[in-house]
Amino acid sequence: MTNRTDPVLSVLNAESPEATQQNRSAPHLFDLTPDEFVPVVEAWGWPRYRAAQVAGWVYGRLVAEPEAMTSLSVADRRHLAGSLRLLTPTRTRESVSADGVRKLLLTWPAG
């Protein structure tokens, strides 16, 4: 196991202030397909490409904290944090085999 920062584990260990304050009735990003997310951002008055931009942060760069999505304006990051849930799982258990394969047991928040 190396000491370098693991992007997957950094997402799993994230404790975003926005995540703890998010509206519990807000939709969760992972409940929406990319096509379903487009009308959501359009309803916010954002251009269509913002849906792909946010998805790129979450799925491509493994960033689950809106404040870290620096290609969005500060106002848009705040709006995203308050309008959409970006919950992440908690790492419950981790094991590493002799050949270096890592297995994670993840627990998702209820709701």
N, C-alpha and C positions, 0 to 999 in steps of 0.2 A: 504494500500500500504506500502511495506516495504522499508527500506533504502538500502538493499543489492543491489549490482551491478547486473543488468539484462543483460545477455549476448546478448539477441536479441536487446535491446536498444543500447548497446555498439556498435554493428555492424551498426545499423541504424544511429548512431551519428558519426561514424568514418569519419574523414577527412584526409585520407592518402595522404602524399605528392606524392606518386607514382600514386595514383588514379587521381590526377589533372594533372599529366605530361604524362599519358599513351597515347600511340599511338591510335588515334581515329579509325584507320582502323584495329586495332588488334581485333581478335575475343573476344567475351564476354564469360566467362566461363559458364554462365547460358544458353547460346545458344547451348551448346554442351551436348550430353548425355555422361555418363561415358565411353561408348564404343567409342564414337567419340573423346574423350579427349586423349585416349591412343596413337593413331598415332601422335597427336600433340606433346606430350612429347617425343615420340620416334624420331620425326623429329628434336627436339632440341638436340638429343644425350643423352637423359636421359633414365634410365631404366624404363620399363613398370610400376613398382610398384609406381613410383612417381605420376602417375595419381591418384591412390587411396589415396596416401599420401596427395596430395593437396586437393582432394575432402573431405577427413577426416577433414582437417582444416576448410574448408569452410562450409560444411554441418553438420559435427559432432560437431565441437567446435565453430562454428559461427564466425570464424576469416576471415575477408575480406582484411586484410593488409598483403601482402607478407612478410614484414619485421618482422612480429610477428610469422611467421611459422618457429620456431626455429629448427625443425628437418631437414630443408633444409639448405644447405650451404649458406653463404652470397652471393656468386656468383649466385647460383640458385635462391635465393630470388630476386636479382636484375634483373635477366633474366626474371623471371616470371612477375615482375612488369612492365617490358618494353614490354613484348610480349603478354600479355593477359589482357583484361580489367576485373576488378573485381568491377564494379560499385555497389553501394548499394543505396537503396531508402532513401528518406528523410521522416522523420515522420512529416506529415502534421497536423494530429490531433490525439488526444488520449482521450479516455473516459473510465472511470471505473464505472461499475455498483455497486449497493449496495451489491451484493454478491461477489464482487471482480473480476469479469470477466473484462478483459481489452481488448478494441478494438482499433486497430490502423488503421488510414487511411494513406497509403503510397503513395508517388509520386516518380516515377522513372525518372531519367534524360532522356531527349529526345535523340534519336539516338540509 
